[in-house]
Amino acid sequence: MDRLKNWDYDLDWLNGRNISFVFLGLVTLKTSHSVYKYYKAKSKIKVKRAECLAACKKMAEHLKQKGITKEKREAVTKLSIKELNEKIKSGDLSAVEVCECFQAMALDVNLKLNCVVEPIWEAEEMALERDHKTGQKGPLHGIPVSIKENYYIKGYDCTAGMQSCIDQPVSDDAVIVKVLKKQGAIPFVRTNVPQTMMTFECSNPIYGRTLNPQDIERGPGGSSGGEGALIAAGGSVLGIGTDIGGSIRIPANMCGICGFKPTAGRISGAGTHKLTKGQTLVRTSVGMLSRDVDGVVMAMQALLCQYMFDLDPTVPPIPFREEIYQDKRPLKIGFYLNDGYIPSVPSMHRAVNKAKAILEAQGHTLVPMQPLDPKRMFRLFLDTVGADGTKTYLNCMKDDIYDSTVRPFFYTSQLPVAMKKVVGWITSAISRDDMAGYMIMALSGFSSVYEYWNHAVDIEDYKDDTLALWRSHGVDAVICPGFPFPAIPHNSFGDLVGGCVYSTMYNLLNYPAGVVPVTKVTEQDIQDMADYPQKTMFEKNIKKMMLGGTVGLSCGVQCVALPYQEEIVVRLMKEVEQGIRGDN
């Protein structure tokens, strides 16, 4: 009993106001630890950023000593990929001088747009090897290729804009990088991405914000935004990207270049950032962005080779089928101007109608065909992305600094499930759009494997229903807006996220799709916005955005075919491109 009395006496100091001091101390300790982690992350980011800027500066000085003049640089970089290929193979240009000219142009463009993460230092050595090569040369011999930051390149970090991946250089190249090198290409710079790559803006705390070359007040799209900006500005002729929700096609549309997303799995994705690898219902597609369709075709022809099939046996060994690409047989093609959920803007209507007229002049038959229930599709996509309750993303970003473009997503992801439902309901009521709230509620994830399996069945049902729709119309392909609107102002992703429905549809279906530039926004298009609907918040935001200085921005058309029919897609892209160039 005496011992117990002494124990009670020892605990007396916890009574009264002393417990307040203990609580305050714990709060102070927690706050101090959070502040410490914040400044540790910030310091790490600052050092990495300084290293990359120093690398770019050092490369620029090296090229200056080489005597790369502005005139020489511009003369080389304005050549098409076919012209470059011919001149390098004939000896009119050396691989080294082409590489140096593109390096110089890329670094110059980067000063204005912040699209390059860092130069690839081994590029010059690779170019020298190409120049000394005897015998048969690869199909991409001496062609400089820019690489999205989420691809593994030996000796370089692969961060996806997250500080947790800094100072973790990878030990091997991605399969696609190995194949590019084998086929004679020269990876020469790495390009910027948004943090976590799950937004169609392009900004992260490590490398900063990438700007659109058509309007620096707007973004280039994402997540392959660095590629889109660099190619559109003339700093690269061909780039490699990834696409899980439009990440190649959106930058292509917003920057006015070509972008192509093959069927997921047709090109190896081995050696890319592992952030989304655990989610397999909607798979990431490896594809390319290029100044013209020839770049896409040449890349596909080069990549779909036995060397890639040997490196990655999970890739179906289907080489590029030239007979399908070159086929002149008239096709039956479906088309739509609006998907039935998010109305596309007048300039996008005009782009599709222009492509439709070009294809009809080629002998194809174009028939109206609305896509199957885009809201149903978008719910399935959102449920897939948030299937784990966003725990994978939150874990990767645990001690990170949130970029302004993704901050709302991560703060919302951390809310309790019940709170997400309340916020989602309020959002739907305010926006007058049930999907706006569903985007928040979908972040709660599934509560059981059983639910997840049923969700997988729902996706398969949607695929079956869509295939039945295509069969009932007898179409070989579909054309539609590349996106419902052109490039958007910085930090407006949340206001316009509904536009993703135009791109995510073909990720969920796993249909190959490519975007080709067709036209630009005109004053008449802006006047025609007077009739644009304003029932929902998304529609009001789109109209406001379009009235805010969009004249001159690029508008592309999306070409789509059934799985593993990539050659049909690029054939249509090429025919549209030829029609546009003949329509000057």
PLY file of the C-alpha trace (Angstrom):
ply
format ascii 1.0
element vertex 584
property float x
property float y
property float z
element edge 583
property int vertex1
property int vertex2
end_header
0.00 0.00 0.00
2.83 2.37 0.79
4.29 1.69 -2.63
0.94 2.49 -4.27
0.68 5.70 -2.25
4.14 6.68 -3.39
3.13 5.89 -6.99
0.07 8.13 -6.69
2.25 10.82 -5.23
4.72 10.47 -8.10
1.89 10.98 -10.57
0.65 14.14 -8.91
2.85 16.21 -11.19
0.60 15.12 -14.09
-2.42 16.73 -12.52
-3.67 20.22 -13.20
-1.71 22.55 -15.37
1.33 20.28 -15.64
-0.52 18.03 -18.08
-0.94 21.07 -20.35
2.83 21.47 -20.45
3.22 17.78 -21.41
0.65 18.15 -24.21
2.26 21.36 -25.41
5.64 19.66 -25.38
4.36 16.76 -27.48
2.76 19.14 -29.98
5.96 21.17 -30.15
7.99 18.00 -30.68
5.64 16.84 -33.46
5.67 20.26 -35.11
9.44 20.51 -34.88
9.80 17.08 -36.47
7.47 18.06 -39.31
9.35 21.31 -39.86
12.64 19.37 -39.84
11.34 16.91 -42.46
10.04 19.76 -44.59
13.33 21.62 -44.63
15.26 18.38 -45.14
13.15 17.63 -48.21
13.46 21.21 -49.41
17.25 21.08 -49.02
17.43 17.79 -50.91
15.33 19.22 -53.72
17.42 22.39 -53.85
20.67 20.43 -54.19
19.23 18.20 -56.94
17.86 21.16 -58.84
21.21 22.95 -58.60
22.99 19.85 -59.92
20.72 19.64 -62.96
21.02 23.36 -63.72
24.79 23.09 -63.42
24.78 20.12 -65.80
22.81 22.10 -68.39
25.14 25.08 -68.01
28.23 22.88 -68.32
26.84 21.24 -71.46
26.02 24.65 -72.97
29.61 25.83 -72.34
30.97 22.61 -73.86
28.87 23.15 -77.01
29.95 26.78 -77.21
33.58 25.67 -77.26
32.67 23.26 -80.06
31.67 26.24 -82.17
28.00 25.37 -82.69
26.65 28.53 -84.29
23.03 29.60 -84.17
22.78 29.38 -87.96
24.14 25.82 -88.03
21.92 24.75 -85.16
18.77 26.09 -86.76
19.62 24.68 -90.18
19.97 21.17 -88.75
17.12 21.18 -86.23
14.52 22.43 -88.72
15.00 19.31 -90.87
12.31 16.64 -90.71
13.19 13.28 -89.20
13.24 11.70 -92.66
15.59 14.37 -93.97
17.86 13.93 -90.97
17.88 10.18 -91.43
18.83 10.48 -95.11
21.53 13.10 -94.56
23.18 11.18 -91.73
23.18 7.90 -93.64
24.53 9.58 -96.79
27.28 11.34 -94.85
26.05 14.86 -95.60
25.71 15.30 -91.84
27.58 13.46 -89.10
25.77 12.02 -86.11
28.00 14.14 -83.87
27.08 17.47 -85.45
23.37 16.55 -85.47
23.57 15.55 -81.80
25.39 18.75 -80.86
22.93 20.93 -82.77
19.95 19.35 -81.03
21.68 19.55 -77.65
22.31 23.27 -78.21
18.75 23.88 -79.39
17.26 21.90 -76.51
19.25 23.87 -73.94
18.28 27.16 -75.59
14.61 26.16 -75.61
14.95 25.09 -72.00
15.94 28.59 -70.92
12.52 29.78 -72.08
10.29 26.80 -71.30
12.02 24.76 -68.56
11.29 21.48 -70.32
14.67 19.71 -70.01
15.60 18.01 -66.74
19.23 17.35 -67.65
21.44 16.42 -70.61
22.52 12.82 -71.16
26.29 13.07 -71.07
26.93 9.84 -72.96
25.17 11.18 -76.08
28.30 12.57 -77.75
30.18 9.31 -77.29
27.24 7.40 -78.77
27.20 9.79 -81.74
30.92 9.19 -82.34
30.26 5.45 -82.34
27.54 5.91 -84.94
29.92 7.90 -87.16
32.56 5.16 -86.97
30.10 2.35 -87.57
30.66 0.28 -90.68
28.28 -2.15 -92.31
24.52 -2.13 -91.82
23.16 0.83 -89.88
20.07 0.89 -87.71
16.81 2.45 -88.91
17.25 5.36 -86.45
20.99 5.74 -87.10
22.20 9.01 -85.58
18.73 10.34 -84.72
18.69 12.24 -81.38
15.78 11.15 -79.15
14.56 12.91 -76.00
13.46 10.72 -73.10
10.76 11.37 -70.50
12.16 11.50 -66.96
10.28 8.43 -65.74
12.37 6.08 -67.90
15.40 4.36 -66.42
18.73 5.53 -67.83
21.77 3.96 -66.22
23.48 6.28 -63.75
20.61 8.80 -63.55
17.85 9.32 -60.99
14.29 8.45 -61.98
12.16 10.61 -59.68
8.76 11.27 -61.28
9.12 14.63 -59.55
9.31 13.11 -56.04
12.16 13.87 -53.65
12.11 10.36 -52.15
13.69 9.14 -55.41
16.54 11.67 -55.44
20.07 10.25 -55.14
18.97 6.80 -56.25
20.61 6.39 -59.68
19.33 3.33 -61.52
21.66 0.50 -62.48
20.38 -0.26 -65.98
18.59 1.27 -68.96
14.90 0.72 -69.64
14.26 -1.88 -72.34
13.03 0.77 -74.78
16.20 2.83 -74.23
18.30 -0.25 -75.00
16.32 -0.88 -78.16
16.63 2.74 -79.29
20.40 2.55 -78.88
20.53 -0.78 -80.68
18.64 0.74 -83.61
21.09 3.64 -83.86
19.19 6.37 -81.98
20.96 8.67 -79.51
19.11 9.50 -76.26
20.36 13.05 -75.62
18.21 14.81 -73.00
15.70 13.92 -70.28
12.44 15.89 -70.06
10.20 17.18 -67.31
7.08 15.58 -65.79
4.45 16.58 -63.23
4.86 15.30 -59.68
3.58 11.66 -59.55
2.61 12.03 -63.26
-1.11 11.95 -62.42
-2.14 15.32 -63.82
-2.22 16.96 -67.24
-0.21 19.92 -66.01
3.61 19.75 -65.90
5.19 20.96 -62.67
7.06 19.49 -59.72
9.10 20.85 -56.79
12.41 19.42 -58.09
12.56 20.71 -61.64
9.89 23.39 -61.62
7.14 24.26 -64.10
7.25 23.65 -67.86
5.70 26.29 -70.13
3.82 25.94 -73.42
5.80 27.30 -76.41
2.57 28.66 -77.95
1.71 30.63 -74.80
3.96 30.64 -71.73
0.98 31.48 -69.52
-0.34 28.00 -70.31
0.92 24.48 -69.69
2.09 22.00 -72.32
-0.13 19.22 -70.98
1.02 16.17 -69.08
2.39 13.98 -67.97
4.74 13.93 -70.98
4.68 17.72 -70.90
8.43 18.25 -71.14
8.46 16.16 -74.30
5.54 18.06 -75.80
7.10 21.48 -75.14
10.60 20.52 -76.30
9.46 18.96 -79.58
6.99 21.74 -80.37
9.71 24.36 -79.81
12.16 22.58 -82.14
14.50 21.14 -79.49
13.82 17.51 -80.40
12.48 15.67 -83.41
11.35 12.51 -81.59
10.61 11.76 -77.95
9.53 8.82 -75.82
6.67 9.14 -73.34
4.11 7.14 -71.37
0.31 7.31 -71.30
-2.09 5.97 -68.65
-4.82 8.58 -68.97
-3.79 10.71 -71.93
-0.22 11.59 -70.94
1.07 11.45 -74.53
-2.02 12.58 -76.41
-2.86 15.57 -74.20
0.58 17.23 -74.64
0.37 16.46 -78.37
-2.98 18.27 -78.58
-1.90 21.18 -76.39
1.48 21.71 -78.11
0.49 21.05 -81.71
2.55 17.94 -82.42
1.90 14.23 -83.02
1.50 11.80 -80.14
0.81 8.09 -80.25
-0.31 5.63 -77.55
-0.10 2.01 -78.72
-2.00 -0.84 -77.12
-0.52 -1.27 -73.63
2.05 -4.04 -73.82
2.89 -3.80 -77.51
6.04 -1.85 -76.60
7.95 -2.87 -73.49
7.42 -0.80 -70.35
10.17 -2.58 -68.42
12.40 -0.02 -66.76
9.94 2.77 -66.04
9.07 4.30 -62.65
7.23 1.77 -60.51
4.63 4.17 -59.07
1.68 2.67 -60.97
3.04 -0.85 -61.55
0.81 -2.47 -58.88
-2.36 -1.31 -60.63
-2.93 -3.56 -63.65
-6.56 -3.01 -64.70
-5.62 0.12 -66.68
-2.04 -0.29 -67.78
0.47 2.35 -68.79
1.22 2.46 -72.50
4.69 3.24 -73.84
4.57 5.51 -76.87
6.13 8.43 -78.66
5.74 12.11 -79.54
7.09 13.57 -82.75
7.11 16.64 -84.94
5.28 14.69 -87.64
3.68 11.30 -88.26
6.83 10.00 -89.98
8.59 10.17 -86.61
5.91 8.00 -85.02
6.08 5.48 -87.87
9.88 5.31 -87.88
9.92 4.79 -84.12
7.33 2.00 -84.32
9.20 0.31 -87.16
12.45 0.46 -85.21
11.12 -0.56 -81.79
9.00 -3.52 -82.88
12.04 -5.70 -83.51
13.35 -9.07 -82.40
15.80 -7.43 -79.99
12.92 -5.97 -77.95
11.01 -9.26 -78.09
14.10 -11.05 -76.74
14.71 -8.48 -73.96
11.07 -8.59 -72.84
9.29 -11.88 -73.60
6.02 -10.48 -72.23
5.73 -8.32 -75.37
3.85 -10.08 -78.20
6.36 -10.60 -81.05
4.41 -8.61 -83.64
6.66 -6.54 -85.93
5.35 -3.39 -87.58
2.96 -4.55 -90.32
3.90 -2.41 -93.28
1.16 -3.93 -95.43
-1.54 -2.55 -93.11
0.09 0.89 -92.88
0.48 1.13 -96.67
-2.93 -0.37 -97.44
-5.13 1.80 -99.67
-8.35 -0.09 -98.92
-11.13 2.35 -97.97
-12.17 2.07 -94.33
-15.40 2.70 -92.49
-14.70 5.23 -89.76
-16.92 6.40 -86.93
-16.71 10.00 -85.73
-18.07 12.18 -82.95
-17.71 15.84 -82.00
-18.87 15.51 -78.39
-18.63 12.45 -76.16
-22.02 13.06 -74.51
-20.62 14.21 -71.17
-18.11 17.07 -71.54
-18.96 19.21 -74.61
-15.89 19.93 -76.71
-15.35 23.50 -77.89
-16.11 24.80 -81.43
-12.47 24.72 -82.58
-12.35 21.00 -81.77
-15.57 20.43 -83.73
-14.01 22.20 -86.67
-10.84 20.08 -86.36
-12.83 16.83 -86.49
-14.97 18.03 -89.38
-11.83 19.04 -91.28
-10.25 15.61 -90.69
-13.54 13.98 -91.69
-13.55 15.84 -95.01
-9.92 14.85 -95.69
-10.60 11.18 -95.00
-13.76 11.20 -97.12
-11.72 12.67 -99.98
-9.39 9.67 -99.57
-12.34 7.36 -100.18
-13.18 6.41 -96.61
-16.76 6.26 -95.33
-17.42 8.36 -92.22
-20.45 7.59 -90.04
-21.68 9.26 -86.83
-21.01 7.05 -83.80
-21.28 8.17 -80.20
-19.01 6.45 -77.63
-20.61 4.23 -75.03
-21.68 6.03 -71.82
-18.60 8.16 -71.02
-19.73 8.68 -67.41
-19.81 4.93 -66.87
-16.31 4.71 -68.34
-14.96 7.59 -66.25
-16.31 6.07 -63.03
-14.54 2.82 -63.86
-11.31 4.68 -64.59
-11.48 6.76 -61.40
-12.27 3.70 -59.27
-9.24 1.97 -60.77
-6.86 4.84 -60.10
-8.10 5.17 -56.51
-8.53 1.44 -55.88
-6.04 1.34 -52.98
-7.43 4.48 -51.40
-4.43 6.31 -52.95
-2.15 4.69 -50.34
0.56 4.05 -52.93
0.73 7.72 -53.86
0.52 8.90 -50.26
3.32 6.54 -49.22
5.60 7.77 -52.02
4.83 11.36 -51.06
4.99 10.83 -47.29
7.81 13.27 -46.59
7.58 15.27 -49.79
6.67 18.85 -50.62
3.42 18.92 -52.58
3.50 20.82 -55.85
0.67 23.33 -56.22
-0.75 21.33 -59.15
-1.30 18.17 -57.06
-1.81 19.65 -53.58
-5.65 19.47 -53.63
-5.49 15.81 -54.70
-3.20 14.81 -51.84
-5.00 16.82 -49.17
-8.32 15.33 -50.25
-6.81 11.83 -50.35
-5.92 12.09 -46.66
-9.50 12.78 -45.53
-11.39 9.98 -43.74
-13.69 7.98 -46.02
-16.83 9.48 -44.49
-15.49 12.98 -44.99
-14.64 12.24 -48.64
-18.26 11.22 -49.19
-19.53 14.43 -47.58
-17.12 16.61 -49.58
-18.02 14.68 -52.74
-21.73 15.19 -52.18
-21.25 18.92 -51.58
-19.03 19.24 -54.64
-21.62 17.52 -56.84
-24.35 19.80 -55.53
-22.34 22.98 -56.08
-21.03 21.99 -59.51
-24.35 20.48 -60.66
-22.35 17.51 -61.90
-22.44 14.16 -60.09
-19.09 13.20 -61.63
-17.33 16.14 -59.95
-18.15 14.68 -56.56
-17.48 11.13 -57.69
-13.87 12.10 -58.47
-13.44 12.73 -54.75
-15.38 9.71 -53.49
-13.43 7.40 -55.81
-10.30 8.19 -53.77
-11.69 6.05 -50.93
-10.74 2.80 -52.64
-12.28 -0.65 -52.29
-12.99 -2.28 -48.95
-12.38 -5.87 -50.07
-10.80 -8.04 -52.75
-14.33 -9.17 -53.64
-15.30 -5.59 -54.53
-12.13 -5.18 -56.57
-12.80 -8.35 -58.53
-16.35 -7.21 -59.29
-14.89 -3.90 -60.44
-12.60 -5.82 -62.81
-15.66 -7.62 -64.20
-17.39 -4.25 -64.73
-14.41 -3.08 -66.80
-14.53 -6.24 -68.92
-18.26 -5.72 -69.42
-17.63 -2.16 -70.63
-14.99 -3.44 -73.05
-17.39 -6.10 -74.36
-20.18 -3.56 -74.78
-17.90 -1.13 -76.62
-16.65 -3.83 -78.97
-20.27 -4.78 -79.68
-20.98 -1.11 -80.48
-18.08 -0.98 -82.93
-19.18 -4.25 -84.52
-22.77 -3.07 -84.88
-21.58 -0.01 -86.81
-19.05 -2.06 -88.77
-16.28 0.51 -88.20
-12.55 -0.07 -88.55
-11.59 3.06 -86.63
-12.93 6.20 -84.94
-11.91 9.86 -85.06
-12.83 12.41 -82.38
-11.41 15.51 -80.65
-7.84 15.12 -79.43
-9.15 16.69 -76.20
-12.27 18.78 -75.53
-10.23 22.01 -75.46
-6.73 23.36 -76.22
-3.91 24.25 -73.78
-5.01 25.43 -70.34
-3.63 28.12 -68.00
-1.29 27.03 -65.23
-2.91 25.72 -62.03
-6.30 25.09 -63.63
-6.22 21.27 -63.77
-8.75 20.93 -60.94
-11.21 23.25 -62.71
-10.94 21.34 -66.00
-10.15 17.76 -64.96
-13.40 16.46 -66.47
-11.85 16.87 -69.91
-9.82 13.71 -69.21
-12.80 11.64 -70.29
-11.77 12.11 -73.94
-8.42 10.43 -73.36
-8.99 8.00 -70.46
-11.65 6.16 -72.48
-9.02 4.60 -74.71
-6.75 3.76 -71.80
-9.53 1.85 -70.06
-10.46 0.11 -73.32
-6.77 -0.37 -74.17
-7.30 0.79 -77.75
-4.37 2.35 -79.64
-4.88 6.06 -80.20
-2.93 8.93 -81.68
-3.34 12.69 -81.93
-2.41 14.70 -85.02
-2.58 18.54 -85.16
-5.26 19.82 -87.55
-6.03 23.48 -86.90
-5.77 26.40 -84.48
-8.34 28.39 -82.54
-9.73 31.31 -84.54
-11.67 34.46 -83.62
-14.76 32.84 -85.14
-14.33 29.87 -82.79
-14.38 32.28 -79.85
-17.54 33.95 -81.15
-19.14 30.51 -81.50
-18.49 29.93 -77.78
-21.60 32.08 -77.19
-23.66 28.93 -77.72
-21.50 26.75 -75.46
-23.58 25.20 -72.62
-23.14 26.38 -69.03
-25.19 23.92 -67.02
-22.32 22.54 -64.91
-19.25 24.01 -63.25
-16.97 22.20 -65.71
-18.80 23.79 -68.64
-18.58 27.25 -67.06
-14.85 26.78 -66.40
-14.22 25.62 -69.97
-16.06 28.63 -71.41
-14.17 31.02 -69.14
-10.87 29.42 -70.12
-11.64 29.62 -73.85
-12.53 33.30 -73.64
-9.21 34.05 -71.94
-6.87 34.39 -74.92
-6.93 31.04 -76.71
-6.77 32.29 -80.32
-3.86 30.61 -82.10
-3.67 27.56 -79.84
-3.42 24.14 -81.49
-6.32 21.73 -81.86
-5.76 18.08 -82.70
-7.82 15.10 -83.79
-7.62 11.71 -82.14
-7.53 8.57 -84.32
-8.45 5.28 -82.65
-8.55 1.61 -83.65
-9.12 -1.77 -81.99
-6.36 -3.37 -79.86
-3.16 -4.23 -81.74
-4.28 -2.30 -84.82
-1.64 0.41 -84.39
-0.87 0.44 -88.09
-4.43 1.54 -88.91
-4.14 4.43 -86.46
-0.87 5.75 -87.88
-2.18 5.27 -91.41
-5.12 7.56 -90.64
-2.87 10.04 -88.83
-0.64 10.19 -91.90
-3.58 10.67 -94.29
-4.97 13.50 -92.16
-1.53 15.11 -91.96
-1.08 14.90 -95.74
-4.51 16.44 -96.24
-3.69 19.33 -93.89
-0.37 20.03 -95.56
-2.06 20.06 -98.95
-4.66 22.50 -97.63
-2.38 25.48 -97.06
0 1
1 2
2 3
3 4
4 5
5 6
6 7
7 8
8 9
9 10
10 11
11 12
12 13
13 14
14 15
15 16
16 17
17 18
18 19
19 20
20 21
21 22
22 23
23 24
24 25
25 26
26 27
27 28
28 29
29 30
30 31
31 32
32 33
33 34
34 35
35 36
36 37
37 38
38 39
39 40
40 41
41 42
42 43
43 44
44 45
45 46
46 47
47 48
48 49
49 50
50 51
51 52
52 53
53 54
54 55
55 56
56 57
57 58
58 59
59 60
60 61
61 62
62 63
63 64
64 65
65 66
66 67
67 68
68 69
69 70
70 71
71 72
72 73
73 74
74 75
75 76
76 77
77 78
78 79
79 80
80 81
81 82
82 83
83 84
84 85
85 86
86 87
87 88
88 89
89 90
90 91
91 92
92 93
93 94
94 95
95 96
96 97
97 98
98 99
99 100
100 101
101 102
102 103
103 104
104 105
105 106
106 107
107 108
108 109
109 110
110 111
111 112
112 113
113 114
114 115
115 116
116 117
117 118
118 119
119 120
120 121
121 122
122 123
123 124
124 125
125 126
126 127
127 128
128 129
129 130
130 131
131 132
132 133
133 134
134 135
135 136
136 137
137 138
138 139
139 140
140 141
141 142
142 143
143 144
144 145
145 146
146 147
147 148
148 149
149 150
150 151
151 152
152 153
153 154
154 155
155 156
156 157
157 158
158 159
159 160
160 161
161 162
162 163
163 164
164 165
165 166
166 167
167 168
168 169
169 170
170 171
171 172
172 173
173 174
174 175
175 176
176 177
177 178
178 179
179 180
180 181
181 182
182 183
183 184
184 185
185 186
186 187
187 188
188 189
189 190
190 191
191 192
192 193
193 194
194 195
195 196
196 197
197 198
198 199
199 200
200 201
201 202
202 203
203 204
204 205
205 206
206 207
207 208
208 209
209 210
210 211
211 212
212 213
213 214
214 215
215 216
216 217
217 218
218 219
219 220
220 221
221 222
222 223
223 224
224 225
225 226
226 227
227 228
228 229
229 230
230 231
231 232
232 233
233 234
234 235
235 236
236 237
237 238
238 239
239 240
240 241
241 242
242 243
243 244
244 245
245 246
246 247
247 248
248 249
249 250
250 251
251 252
252 253
253 254
254 255
255 256
256 257
257 258
258 259
259 260
260 261
261 262
262 263
263 264
264 265
265 266
266 267
267 268
268 269
269 270
270 271
271 272
272 273
273 274
274 275
275 276
276 277
277 278
278 279
279 280
280 281
281 282
282 283
283 284
284 285
285 286
286 287
287 288
288 289
289 290
290 291
291 292
292 293
293 294
294 295
295 296
296 297
297 298
298 299
299 300
300 301
301 302
302 303
303 304
304 305
305 306
306 307
307 308
308 309
309 310
310 311
311 312
312 313
313 314
314 315
315 316
316 317
317 318
318 319
319 320
320 321
321 322
322 323
323 324
324 325
325 326
326 327
327 328
328 329
329 330
330 331
331 332
332 333
333 334
334 335
335 336
336 337
337 338
338 339
339 340
340 341
341 342
342 343
343 344
344 345
345 346
346 347
347 348
348 349
349 350
350 351
351 352
352 353
353 354
354 355
355 356
356 357
357 358
358 359
359 360
360 361
361 362
362 363
363 364
364 365
365 366
366 367
367 368
368 369
369 370
370 371
371 372
372 373
373 374
374 375
375 376
376 377
377 378
378 379
379 380
380 381
381 382
382 383
383 384
384 385
385 386
386 387
387 388
388 389
389 390
390 391
391 392
392 393
393 394
394 395
395 396
396 397
397 398
398 399
399 400
400 401
401 402
402 403
403 404
404 405
405 406
406 407
407 408
408 409
409 410
410 411
411 412
412 413
413 414
414 415
415 416
416 417
417 418
418 419
419 420
420 421
421 422
422 423
423 424
424 425
425 426
426 427
427 428
428 429
429 430
430 431
431 432
432 433
433 434
434 435
435 436
436 437
437 438
438 439
439 440
440 441
441 442
442 443
443 444
444 445
445 446
446 447
447 448
448 449
449 450
450 451
451 452
452 453
453 454
454 455
455 456
456 457
457 458
458 459
459 460
460 461
461 462
462 463
463 464
464 465
465 466
466 467
467 468
468 469
469 470
470 471
471 472
472 473
473 474
474 475
475 476
476 477
477 478
478 479
479 480
480 481
481 482
482 483
483 484
484 485
485 486
486 487
487 488
488 489
489 490
490 491
491 492
492 493
493 494
494 495
495 496
496 497
497 498
498 499
499 500
500 501
501 502
502 503
503 504
504 505
505 506
506 507
507 508
508 509
509 510
510 511
511 512
512 513
513 514
514 515
515 516
516 517
517 518
518 519
519 520
520 521
521 522
522 523
523 524
524 525
525 526
526 527
527 528
528 529
529 530
530 531
531 532
532 533
533 534
534 535
535 536
536 537
537 538
538 539
539 540
540 541
541 542
542 543
543 544
544 545
545 546
546 547
547 548
548 549
549 550
550 551
551 552
552 553
553 554
554 555
555 556
556 557
557 558
558 559
559 560
560 561
561 562
562 563
563 564
564 565
565 566
566 567
567 568
568 569
569 570
570 571
571 572
572 573
573 574
574 575
575 576
576 577
577 578
578 579
579 580
580 581
581 582
582 583
